[in-house]
Amino acid sequence: MKYLSSIALLLTCMISSAQALEYNAPTLIFNSSADSGHNMPPRTVFTDRAPSINDHGEMAITLTLLDGTYDTGIWVKSKFQEGILTTTGARESFNDVQINNDGALFYTHQTLNGIKGVYTATGKKEGGYNFTNHMDDEEIMPYESFSNLFLTKSGELFFTAKNFKGDLAIFNYHAEFGLDLITAQNQRSRTPYSFVFSPSYNDNSEAAYKVRVGKRGELDESLPDQIILSKGSSKKIVAQDQDSDPNSKWKSLRNTVALSNSGAVAFIAHDGVAEKLVLIEANGNERILATKGKELKEFSFFSVIINDKNWVAFRGKDLEGNHAIFIATEKGVKKVLTQFDKIKVPWGEALIAYGPHIPFGGNIDMNNHGDIIVNTGLANLENTQDYGSGVVVIYSKK
């Protein structure tokens, strides 16, 4: 009986794992084309913008052009508001907005003359949002080109910025304690960094990022690359290439890193044979989640995304050469959306397509349920008529 119970438990676990990787058909949230729109005005452009989704299914995205004008905007769907959150005129723009599990938004407002604001928008009980511009701290003013924003549960704001020399720095900002520098390129130190790549953060105030070790202007690929995990003044090397450590298994490291709330780091690295999707857990345990030439034809150069289950979502090409979105767990790799898939739309059916070109625009996002959101092109079933762009969610079967 005990043996049968163990078998039943094992089967239950296997079924649960399989269900965790099952997805519903893609759902169109909105779209806009040259002459029509669904939940969005026509002639609204967001081709290269990355949408964001939280655990409650709330979403946000920035808009490059709005309703045939040169205005830019932010669209949100949350318990506080649905529709256009805010707009600005020509020659100004918002960066890719993020929405956290409290429904709070964080983004930057840019003009041709530089940064205008680093904003958080927090929901009001009566609906709508309160806006806070964090640019009033004079320590921030020498910097511009703010990006890679992240707002923790405790209200700490992380972001990257460039100074007038073009040097990139990663900051932590807290309204009560002020501004802290996490790291920067071209600083005088025992181990100088000639370049700091796009970081990833978590709610525990940790940051993970790739650096190139070298002096100012030393940017060649032959220089050492390292992936750093930092919290406050504590920094440790999570992975490095053979230029940094001859005993490393990694010949090269891709530029982007994903960091989960458990402290797990995901990245793509080349071991001299093939590129691999690597997961290093907080305890140092390392797993290969996917390999180029095995589960897929190639990885794209967009960021990988990780959630608190240490599931990793990423873009790439499938073995047939079609662009696709994948999710990888310790149980395997699943393709959740593919170029030329069909999707139901209010007017019938459409293809996930942008002619023969890459259908997806910008980075994807994923929440802790495994729901994945993407900006994609749409076309008729013959792929001869453009239906513009749309935001699509692929909901996991919970």
Secondary structure as UniProt FT lines:
FT   HELIX           2..20
FT   STRAND          27..32
FT   STRAND          37..38
FT   TURN            42..43
FT   TURN            47..48
FT   STRAND          52..53
FT   TURN            55..56
FT   STRAND          59..63
FT   STRAND          65..66
FT   TURN            67..68
FT   STRAND          72..77
FT   STRAND          82..88
FT   TURN            90..91
FT   STRAND          92..94
FT   STRAND          98..99
FT   TURN            101..102
FT   STRAND          105..111
FT   TURN            112..113
FT   STRAND          114..123
FT   TURN            125..126
FT   STRAND          129..133
FT   HELIX           134..136
FT   TURN            138..142
FT   STRAND          143..151
FT   TURN            153..154
FT   STRAND          157..163
FT   TURN            164..165
FT   STRAND          168..174
FT   TURN            175..177
FT   STRAND          178..184
FT   TURN            185..186
FT   STRAND          193..196
FT   STRAND          200..201
FT   TURN            203..204
FT   STRAND          207..213
FT   TURN            216..217
FT   TURN            221..222
FT   STRAND          225..231
FT   TURN            232..233
FT   STRAND          234..241
FT   TURN            242..244
FT   TURN            246..247
FT   STRAND          252..259
FT   TURN            261..262
FT   STRAND          265..270
FT   STRAND          275..280
FT   TURN            282..283
FT   STRAND          286..292
FT   TURN            293..295
FT   STRAND          298..299
FT   STRAND          305..306
FT   TURN            308..309
FT   STRAND          312..317
FT   TURN            319..320
FT   STRAND          323..329
FT   TURN            330..331
FT   STRAND          332..338
FT   TURN            339..340
FT   STRAND          342..345
FT   TURN            346..347
FT   STRAND          348..352
FT   TURN            355..356
FT   STRAND          360..366
FT   TURN            368..369
FT   STRAND          372..379
FT   TURN            381..382
FT   STRAND          386..394
//
